[in-house]
Amino acid sequence: HVVQKTGASEEVVWDSAVVVNRSTTQPVGTGGVLTSRYDPVDGVSGGPARTKQHSYLVAQKNGGGTPIALVSIHFVTSLRLSPKSIGFCYKQQWVKEIIAFFDTTYPFPDFVRVIAGDMNNPRCLGSPETVRCEEWPFWKTLTARAGYKDAIFAVHGHSNRDLHRQARRGNRTAKPRIDYIFTSAAVIASSFDVTYGARAGDPGFYSDHAFLWARLRLPPEVSNEPSSWARMPARIDSSVVFPAPLGPITA
């Protein structure tokens, strides 16, 4: 969490990263950041508007192949906007901007694209998440209009029972998911850490967000081996050590 700039009406926060496992994958170039902001008049009173910066990077499997463009997202919560409902409109706008950037800079099929992170927005308007529901515009924009696959829904979206299992956090049920991995690649497998139910102060606590991973099939010209990607929790206890991942990780 880095506050880049603080002013009377705006603070710029950069709290996302793309981490690459160099034993399987190499970064291409230096990457950069994308920015999402809202008009200060739409923010809650009593503080500056929070502009967020989101890390992006291009990576490539060792030995070559089609490069993968990744962006790690952490949108502001809608509680920072007034009325709160306007936050859902902004998230659709920010998603459109990210899609447009990828389409222009890293076009398909020259690049595989991954958009992952904490969107601070559930898929369904209602709770719990179900296969058929009224969906928030940001999700429709990414999937129905831009053609990205929601890694969890692609694997577990065939039944309400499977989706409800993904909401398990140990012996309890979590709130509707707000963490996602969206991709242009085929999704082989995906899951949240459904066994994780620790809270702050509990043994084994690593974050207030459960680990999320997806295994993707890259185009045939890239590799016959699938790649693993994970959305690490946005807030991680620095004392926790995770096992070595199978591929690039987005945080």
Salt bridges, closest charged atoms under 4 A:
GLU10 OE1 - LYS5 NZ 3.52
GLU10 OE2 - ARG37 NH2 3.17
GLU11 OE2 - ARG50 NH2 2.71
ASP15 OD2 - HIS1 ND1 3.99
ASP15 OD1 - LYS52 NZ 3.42
ASP15 OD2 - HIS74 ND1 3.00
ASP103 OD1 - ARG113 NH2 3.34
ASP118 OD2 - HIS74 NE2 3.32
ASP118 OD2 - HIS209 NE2 3.69
GLU129 OE2 - ARG123 NH1 2.95
GLU129 OE1 - ARG177 NE 2.80
GLU135 OE2 - ARG123 NH2 3.07
ASP150 OD2 - ARG177 NH2 2.64
ASP162 OD1 - ARG165 NH1 3.52
ASP179 OD2 - HIS209 ND1 2.80
ASP179 OD2 - ARG231 NH2 3.62
ASP208 OD1 - HIS209 NE2 3.96
ASP208 OD2 - ARG235 NH2 3.21
